[in-house]
Amino acid sequence: MNLKLLLCIGMGVFVAHLAVFMIIARVRLDRLPPPPPPVQNFSSAEALVVDPQTGEKSVIREFRVSTKLVEPDTARNRSTP
């Protein structure tokens, strides 16, 4: 047999197996529960304040970002040398 024909058959078998494995992996992924939604760590608030004497309007904006770098008990559980 021709070497090119053998390579074509081998590549076809390889691609067919790869496609089957990808389908199986996708079916298994569909069965897993969806990941939990990420915790929102950003919030904003806005207030409109009117000065009664001058009638000037001011917008007060507040942004809050909360970060959690480590668990709260981690620092207490570490032993100091």
N, C-alpha and C positions, 0 to 999 in steps of 0.2 A: 504494500500500500504506500501511497504517497505521504511524505512527512507533513506536508501542508494540510492534507485531509485529516490526519491524526490530530494535529494541533487545533484545527477547527472543531472537531468532535470533542476534544478535551475542553476547549473553552466553552462550548455549548453546555456540556455537562456541568462545568464549574458555575456558569451563570445560572443554570436551572437550579442547582443546589442552593446558591446564594439567594435566589428569589424565594425558594421554599423556606429557608431559615428566616428571612426577613418577614415573611407572612406570619410564621409561627411567633416570632418575637412581637410583632404588632398585636396579634390576638392576645398574647399574655399581658401586654401593657394595657389593653382595653379592660381587662378584668380587675386591675388594681383600682382602689378607690382614689378619687382625685386628691391632690395635696391640699392641705388646709390653706385658706387665704392668708396672705401675709398680714402681720399686725401693722396697723397704721401708726407710724411714728411722727407724723406731721399733722398739725392742725393750725387753723388760722381763724381769726375773729376780726370783725370790723365794726366800728361804732361811729356814728355821726353826731358830733357835739356842736350845738349852736350857742355862742356866747350871748346871753340875754342883753348885755349892755351895748355891744357893738353890732350884734347880728352876724358876726363872722362865723362861718362854718368851718369846722375842723374835722378831719377824718383821722381817727385813731385806729391803727392796724396793729394786731398782735399776732406774732408767729411763734409757734412752739414746736420744737423738735426734741424728741426724747430718744436717747440712745441707751442701749443696754449692752455694755461691753462684756461683762462677766456676770455670773450668777451672784446674788447678794451674799450668800454664805461662803463664797470661795475665799475671800480675803480673811475671814475669821478662821477658816479651817487650815490655812497655811501655817506651818511651823517656821518660826524664825530661827536661823542658826546662831 
